[in-house]
Amino acid sequence: MAMAKADWFILPAVCVGILSGAQSAELPSAKAGPARLAQVCRAHGEGFFYLPGSDICLRLGGSVRAEYQFVPSKVSIDIATGAPAAAMDSSSSSLSYVSDKLQSTTGFESRAVVEIDARAPTSMGLARTLVRMRVTAKSGLATSEGGANGYSVRSNTTSGVNNDAAMVQWAGLTMGQGPQNYAMMPLHFYHGTPWANFQNGVKQLAYTARLGDQVTSTLALEDPRDHMLSASPLFNAPQYAKLVGNLRWDGDWGFAAIHGLLGKLPYYMQATGIVPTSSSSGVLALGTASSADAGSKLGYALGATASFRLPMIAPGDQLWLTINRANGELSAILTDGILSNISNFNTHRLMGGVVRFDPNIMPVMVKGYNAVETVNAWNAAAAFTHYWAADWRSNIMAGYVEINPPRQMQTTVTAWGKGQLQTAAASLIYSPVRDFDIGLELEYGRIKSSVQNPTTAFLKAGMPGLMESNISTKLRVERNF
C-alpha cells in the first residue's frame, strides 16, 4: 500500500506519542520514591517484561533488512504474434510486455519492522495482542510484478507501509490480521517458493482447539481478498469469506498436518463476451454469450505438510515436505505469484518468453455459449536447513508446480494449456552474532507451457517463449532485535 507524503509526518508523531506515553507511565513523580526497574517476565520467553503497575507482559522487537537482487534480462514474447516485445508502455502503473533491453536487472529493497507483543493471564487463558508494522522502500527490479498482461515496467522508487499483524488472541480465538491457517512451510527463503506462504498475513476470525497435549485443530474464516492471485477479466467482487481448517500434530520430532480451504469464486460476463487486450500473455477464452451472466464456482484446496528435526546430522537441522492440490483456489499453491515469476512479493521477475498468468476460473465455450470452469493445480516441494557450524548455515529448497486449465470447446479460442514449473534455491548465511544474518541466495526456475488453439501467427513463428529458464540472486543483510 503506497503511503501519502502527509502520512510520513503523521507516523513519527504517533510513534513519539506512544513512546512518550509509555515512558511517562514508568517515570516517577516528584513525590514518588526511587524508580523501580521493570521486572522480567520469563513465563512467555526471552525479552518480555512486566508493564509497571499491571500484569501485562510486553515484548518490543523488530528488524532491519537491506537487500540487493540481480536477475538477467529475458526477451518477452507476444502470444498473439510470436514476436519479441520492442516497446515499453508509458504508464508507470500498467502491466505490459517490455523489451529485454529496457528491463531492470537490479533491484534494491530496505525494510524496517516494528513489533509489539503484549500478553496477560485471564480466567479463560492467555490474552495476547500482537502488532507488527513494516515500512519498505524499493527500486528497480524490486518494484516489478507479474500479471495478466506481463510484467510491470516500473523502475522507479516506491515506498509503503504494511500491516503484517494486528490481532487479538484469547480463549482459542484469533481475531484480526495474522498468520494464515493453510500453508505451513517455512518463510525464511529470500526468493519466492513453489508453495503458498502469505507473508503479509490474512484478516481472519479463527478458533483453535486443543485435542490433547500434541494435537490442535483450527477452523477459520479468512478474507477472500487476501487469497486473490489477481483479478481475471471475468472476476467479480468476492462475496463470502474463505473457510480454512487444519489438523496438526506436534512432537519433539517435528510436526505433521493436513489442511484445507473452501471458497466461492464469483464471476460476471457481459453479453458481448470477454475481450482481452491484444498483448495479453495468456489470452483467456472468448465467445459471445446470449445474455449477461453472473454466478460463482466452488473452489477448494487440500494439502499435507510435515517437518522433521534432524539433530543426528547437525544441531538445528530440519526438513520440511508438502504436497497440495487445488481446484480453483490457486492461492493455496503460489499465493501471490504466477508460473513465470513464482512470486510478486519476493522474486518479482524471473522467466521471459510468454509471461504466463493463470486465474482461478476461466470461461469455456460449451454448446455455443460461455460457461465457466475452475483451473486445477497441484504442487510438491521440500525444504532443508543445514548448519555447517554454529554461525554458518544453508537453506535449500526444490519444488514442482503444475497448472491445468479447462479444455476449450471452441477451436478459434486461444487459451493456456498445461503449465509446469520446476524451481530450486540454495543459500549460504553467516551469523556473526545472534539475530544478525548476512546471506546470499541463488534461485533457478524453469517453465514449460502449452497453448490451446494457438494463433496462425504464433504457429508460423515456431511457438516461441513456451520453454524458459532463468536465475535470480539475492544478497541480504538482516538484523533482528
C-alpha positions in Angstrom: 0.0 0.0 0.0 1.5 3.3 -1.1 1.9 5.9 1.6 1.0 9.6 1.0 3.6 12.2 1.9 1.4 13.6 4.7 1.4 10.2 6.3 5.2 10.3 6.7 4.8 13.3 9.0 2.0 11.6 11.0 3.8 8.3 11.6 6.7 9.7 13.5 4.4 11.8 15.6 2.3 8.8 16.5 5.4 6.8 17.4 6.7 9.6 19.6 3.4 9.9 21.3 3.3 6.1 22.0 6.8 6.0 23.4 6.3 9.2 25.4 3.2 7.7 27.0 5.0 4.5 27.8 7.9 6.4 29.4 5.7 8.7 31.4 3.9 5.7 32.8 7.3 4.5 34.1 8.8 7.7 35.3 8.3 8.5 39.0 6.6 11.7 40.0 8.4 14.3 42.1 6.8 12.9 45.2 7.3 9.3 44.4 10.0 7.1 45.8 13.0 5.7 43.9 12.3 4.4 40.4 11.9 0.6 40.0 13.4 -1.3 37.2 10.9 -3.2 35.0 10.6 -6.8 36.2 11.5 -9.6 33.7 8.5 -11.8 32.7 10.0 -15.2 32.0 6.8 -17.1 31.6 6.5 -16.2 27.9 10.1 -16.4 26.8 13.0 -14.1 26.4 12.6 -10.3 26.1 9.3 -10.0 28.0 9.0 -7.6 30.9 6.1 -6.5 33.1 4.5 -3.2 32.5 4.8 -1.3 35.8 1.6 -1.5 37.8 0.0 -4.2 35.7 0.1 -8.0 35.0 0.8 -7.4 31.3 3.9 -8.9 29.9 5.3 -6.9 27.0 8.0 -7.5 24.4 9.3 -4.9 21.9 11.0 -6.2 18.8 11.6 -5.7 15.1 14.1 -6.0 12.4 16.0 -4.1 9.7 16.7 -5.6 6.3 18.9 -4.4 3.3 18.6 -6.5 0.1 20.1 -6.4 -3.4 18.8 -8.6 -6.3 20.1 -9.3 -9.7 18.1 -11.1 -12.5 19.4 -11.3 -16.1 17.0 -9.7 -18.6 15.0 -12.0 -20.9 13.1 -11.4 -24.1 9.3 -11.2 -23.7 7.1 -12.7 -26.4 3.6 -11.7 -27.6 1.5 -14.9 -27.6 -0.8 -13.4 -30.4 2.1 -12.9 -32.9 5.1 -14.7 -31.6 7.1 -11.5 -32.0 9.6 -10.2 -29.3 8.5 -7.2 -27.4 10.0 -4.0 -28.7 8.4 -1.2 -26.7 7.5 -0.1 -23.2 4.2 1.1 -22.0 4.4 4.8 -20.9 2.1 4.2 -17.9 4.1 3.6 -14.7 1.3 1.6 -13.2 0.3 -0.7 -16.1 1.4 -4.2 -16.8 2.8 -4.7 -20.3 5.3 -6.5 -22.4 8.7 -4.9 -22.2 11.8 -5.4 -24.3 14.7 -7.2 -22.6 16.8 -4.1 -23.4 14.5 -2.0 -21.2 14.1 -4.3 -18.3 15.6 -3.5 -14.9 18.1 -6.2 -13.9 18.9 -5.0 -10.4 16.7 -4.1 -7.5 17.2 -2.7 -4.0 14.9 -3.0 -1.0 15.2 -1.7 2.5 12.8 -2.7 5.2 12.1 -1.9 8.8 9.7 -3.9 11.0 8.4 -2.9 14.5 6.6 -5.5 16.6 4.8 -5.2 19.9 3.6 -8.4 21.7 1.5 -7.9 24.9 0.3 -10.9 27.0 -1.8 -11.2 30.2 -3.4 -14.1 32.0 -7.2 -14.3 32.2 -9.7 -16.8 33.8 -10.1 -18.3 30.3 -6.5 -18.5 29.3 -3.9 -16.1 27.9 -5.0 -12.8 26.3 -2.5 -11.8 23.6 -2.3 -8.7 21.4 0.2 -8.6 18.5 1.0 -5.6 16.3 3.6 -5.8 13.5 4.2 -2.9 11.1 6.5 -3.0 8.1 7.9 0.0 6.2 9.6 -0.7 2.9 11.4 1.3 0.2 12.1 -0.4 -3.2 13.6 0.4 -6.5 14.2 -1.1 -9.9 13.5 -4.8 -10.3 12.1 -4.9 -6.7 9.1 -2.8 -8.0 8.3 -5.2 -10.8 5.5 -7.7 -10.6 3.6 -10.1 -12.9 0.0 -10.1 -14.0 -2.4 -10.9 -16.8 -0.5 -8.7 -19.4 3.1 -9.5 -18.5 5.5 -7.7 -16.1 5.1 -4.2 -14.9 7.7 -1.9 -16.3 8.3 0.4 -13.4 11.8 1.1 -12.4 11.2 4.0 -10.0 11.5 4.0 -6.3 8.4 3.1 -4.2 7.7 3.3 -0.5 4.9 1.8 1.5 3.6 0.7 4.9 2.1 -2.7 5.5 0.2 -4.0 8.5 1.6 -7.6 8.8 -0.2 -8.3 12.0 -2.8 -6.7 14.2 -4.6 -9.4 16.1 -6.0 -10.4 19.5 -5.9 -14.0 20.7 -7.9 -15.2 23.6 -9.7 -18.4 24.7 -8.6 -20.1 21.5 -9.9 -17.3 19.3 -7.8 -15.3 16.9 -9.3 -12.0 15.6 -7.7 -9.6 13.2 -4.8 -9.9 10.8 -2.2 -12.5 11.5 -0.5 -15.7 10.2 -2.8 -17.6 7.8 -4.0 -21.1 8.7 -3.4 -23.1 5.5 0.3 -23.2 4.4 2.8 -24.4 7.0 6.1 -24.4 5.1 9.0 -22.1 6.2 9.2 -18.4 5.4 13.0 -18.0 5.6 13.8 -18.2 1.9 14.8 -14.9 0.2 13.0 -15.7 -3.1 9.5 -16.9 -4.0 8.8 -20.5 -3.2 6.8 -23.2 -5.0 4.4 -23.3 -2.1 2.0 -20.8 -0.5 3.4 -18.5 2.1 1.1 -15.5 2.7 3.9 -13.3 4.1 1.6 -10.4 4.7 -0.7 -12.5 6.8 -4.5 -12.6 6.4 -7.5 -11.0 8.0 -9.4 -13.7 9.9 -11.7 -14.9 12.6 -10.3 -18.3 13.8 -10.7 -20.8 16.6 -8.1 -23.3 17.7 -9.0 -26.2 19.9 -6.5 -28.5 21.8 -7.1 -32.2 21.3 -4.7 -33.4 23.9 -1.1 -32.4 24.6 0.2 -32.6 21.0 -2.8 -32.2 18.7 -4.6 -29.0 17.7 -7.4 -28.2 15.3 -8.1 -24.8 13.7 -11.1 -23.6 11.9 -11.0 -20.1 10.4 -12.9 -17.6 8.2 -10.4 -15.7 6.1 -10.7 -12.6 3.9 -11.0 -13.8 0.3 -9.1 -10.7 -0.9 -6.0 -12.0 0.9 -6.3 -15.1 -1.3 -6.5 -13.4 -4.7 -3.7 -14.1 -7.1 -5.0 -11.3 -9.4 -8.4 -10.5 -10.8 -9.1 -12.0 -14.2 -11.3 -10.1 -16.7 -14.4 -12.0 -15.6 -13.7 -12.0 -11.8 -16.4 -10.3 -9.7 -16.0 -8.9 -6.2 -15.8 -11.6 -3.5 -18.9 -12.1 -1.5 -18.0 -14.8 1.0 -15.1 -15.5 3.4 -12.8 -18.4 2.7 -13.3 -21.4 5.1 -9.9 -22.7 6.2 -9.0 -25.5 8.5 -6.1 -27.7 9.7 -5.4 -30.6 12.0 -1.8 -30.6 13.4 0.2 -33.0 15.5 3.4 -31.5 17.1 6.1 -33.5 18.9 9.8 -33.4 19.8 10.5 -34.9 16.3 8.7 -32.1 14.4 5.1 -31.9 13.2 2.6 -33.3 10.7 -0.6 -31.6 9.5 -3.4 -31.8 7.0 -5.0 -28.5 5.8 -7.9 -27.5 3.6 -9.5 -24.4 2.0 -13.0 -23.9 0.7 -14.4 -20.8 -1.1 -16.8 -19.3 -3.6 -15.3 -17.8 -6.8 -17.8 -15.2 -8.2 -17.8 -14.2 -11.8 -19.5 -11.8 -14.2 -19.6 -12.0 -18.0 -21.0 -9.3 -20.3 -23.3 -10.3 -23.2 -20.6 -9.4 -25.7 -18.2 -11.9 -24.1 -14.8 -11.1 -22.7 -12.3 -9.2 -24.9 -8.6 -9.3 -23.8 -6.0 -6.8 -24.9 -4.1 -7.7 -28.0 -0.9 -8.2 -26.0 -2.4 -10.4 -23.3 0.0 -13.0 -22.1 -2.3 -16.0 -22.0 -5.4 -15.0 -23.9 -8.5 -16.1 -22.0 -11.3 -17.9 -23.7 -13.6 -15.7 -25.7 -17.0 -16.1 -27.2 -20.4 -14.3 -27.3 -22.9 -15.0 -24.6 -26.6 -14.7 -25.4 -27.0 -12.6 -22.3 -25.0 -11.3 -19.4 -24.3 -13.9 -16.9 -23.2 -13.8 -13.2 -22.6 -16.6 -10.7 -20.0 -18.4 -8.8 -18.0 -21.6 -8.8 -16.9 -23.6 -5.7 -13.2 -23.8 -5.2 -11.2 -25.9 -2.8 -7.6 -26.9 -1.9 -6.3 -29.8 0.2 -2.8 -30.4 1.4 -0.4 -32.1 3.8 2.8 -30.8 5.4 5.3 -32.5 7.7 8.6 -31.4 9.3 11.3 -33.4 10.9 14.1 -32.3 13.2 17.4 -33.9 12.3 19.9 -33.4 15.2 21.7 -36.6 14.2 23.1 -34.6 11.1 23.8 -31.4 12.9 22.1 -29.4 15.8 19.3 -27.2 14.3 18.9 -29.2 11.1 15.3 -29.6 9.9 13.4 -31.0 6.8 10.0 -29.9 5.5 7.8 -31.6 3.0 4.5 -30.5 1.4 2.0 -31.6 -1.2 -1.2 -29.8 -2.2 -4.0 -30.0 -4.8 -6.2 -27.0 -5.7 -9.4 -26.7 -7.7 -9.9 -23.0 -8.4 -8.1 -21.9 -5.3 -4.6 -21.3 -6.8 -3.5 -19.1 -3.9 -3.0 -22.4 -1.9 -0.3 -23.3 -4.5 1.6 -20.0 -5.2 -0.1 -17.3 -3.0 0.7 -14.1 -4.9 2.7 -15.4 -7.9 2.4 -16.7 -11.4 4.3 -19.5 -13.0 6.7 -17.1 -14.8 7.9 -15.3 -11.7 6.9 -17.6 -8.8 6.2 -14.6 -6.5 5.3 -10.9 -7.0 6.3 -10.4 -3.4 9.8 -11.9 -3.4 11.2 -12.9 -6.8 9.4 -10.0 -8.8 10.6 -11.1 -12.3 12.2 -14.3 -13.4 11.3 -16.1 -16.7 11.0 -14.4 -20.1 9.1 -15.7 -23.1 5.3 -15.6 -23.0 4.7 -14.4 -19.4 2.1 -16.9 -18.1 -0.8 -15.9 -15.8 -3.4 -18.4 -14.6 -6.6 -17.1 -12.9 -8.7 -19.2 -10.6 -11.5 -19.6 -13.1 -11.8 -19.4 -16.9 -14.7 -19.2 -19.4 -15.1 -22.0 -21.9 -17.4 -22.4 -24.9 -20.0 -25.1 -24.4 -22.8 -25.6 -26.9 -22.5 -22.2 -28.3 -22.4 -20.1 -25.1 -19.9 -19.2 -22.4 -19.6 -21.4 -19.3 -17.1 -21.0 -16.5 -14.8 -23.8 -15.2 -12.2 -23.8 -12.4 -8.5 -24.1 -13.0 -6.8 -27.1 -11.4 -3.3 -27.2 -9.9 -1.0 -29.3 -7.7 2.5 -28.9 -6.2 5.1 -30.9 -4.3 8.1 -29.4 -2.6 10.8 -29.9 0.0 13.0 -27.6 2.1 16.0 -28.3 4.2 18.1 -26.3 6.7 21.6 -27.4 7.5 24.1 -25.9 10.0 27.7 -26.2 8.8 28.7 -24.6 12.1 27.0 -22.6 14.8 27.4 -19.4 12.8 27.1 -20.9 9.2 24.0 -22.4 7.7 22.3 -23.1 4.4 18.6 -23.2 3.3 17.9 -25.5 0.3 14.6 -26.0 -1.4 13.2 -27.6 -4.6 9.6 -27.9 -5.9 7.3 -28.7 -8.8 4.1 -26.9 -9.7 1.6 -28.0 -12.4 -1.4 -26.0 -13.5 -4.1 -27.5 -15.7 -6.7 -25.1 -17.2 -10.0 -26.4 -18.5 -10.3 -27.6 -22.1 -11.6 -25.0 -24.6 -14.6 -26.3 -26.6 -14.2 -23.8 -29.5 -11.2 -24.2 -31.7 -11.0 -20.4 -32.5 -10.3 -19.6 -28.9 -6.6 -19.3 -27.7 -6.0 -20.2 -24.1 -3.4 -21.8 -21.9 -2.9 -25.5 -21.8 -0.8 -27.3 -19.1 1.9 -25.3 -17.3 4.8 -26.8 -15.4 7.3 -25.1 -13.1 10.4 -26.5 -11.7 12.4 -24.4 -9.2 15.3 -24.8 -6.8 17.2 -22.4 -4.5 20.1 -22.6 -2.1 21.7 -20.1 0.3 24.7 -19.6 2.5 24.2 -17.5 5.6 26.7 -16.2 8.1 25.6 -15.0 11.5 28.5 -13.2 13.3 26.2 -12.8 16.4 22.8 -14.0 17.3 19.9 -12.5 15.2 22.3 -10.9 12.7 22.4 -12.6 9.2 24.4 -11.9 6.1 23.2 -14.2 3.3 23.5 -14.9 -0.4 20.8 -17.0 -2.2 20.6 -18.3 -5.7 17.3 -19.4 -7.3 16.7 -21.3 -10.6 13.4 -21.6 -12.3 12.3 -23.4 -15.5 8.8 -23.2 -17.0 7.2 -25.3 -19.7 3.8 -24.2 -21.1 1.4 -25.4 -23.8 -1.2 -23.4 -25.6 -4.7 -24.5 -26.7 -5.6 -23.4 -30.2 -2.6 -21.1 -30.9 -3.0 -18.4 -33.5 -1.7 -18.8 -37.0 0.9 -16.1 -36.5 2.2 -17.8 -33.3 2.4 -21.2 -35.1 4.3 -19.6 -38.0 6.8 -18.1 -35.6 7.5 -21.5 -34.2 5.6 -21.1 -30.9 8.5 -19.3 -29.1 8.6 -18.4 -25.4 6.9 -21.5 -24.0 10.0 -23.1 -22.5 12.0 -20.7 -20.5 14.5 -20.7 -17.6 16.5 -18.1 -15.6 18.3 -17.5 -12.4 17.9 -14.8 -9.7 20.5 -13.8 -7.0 19.8 -12.0 -3.7 22.2 -10.6 -1.2 20.6 -9.8 2.2 21.7 -8.3 5.4 19.2 -8.5 8.3 19.3 -7.7 12.0 16.5 -8.7 14.3 16.1 -7.3 17.8 
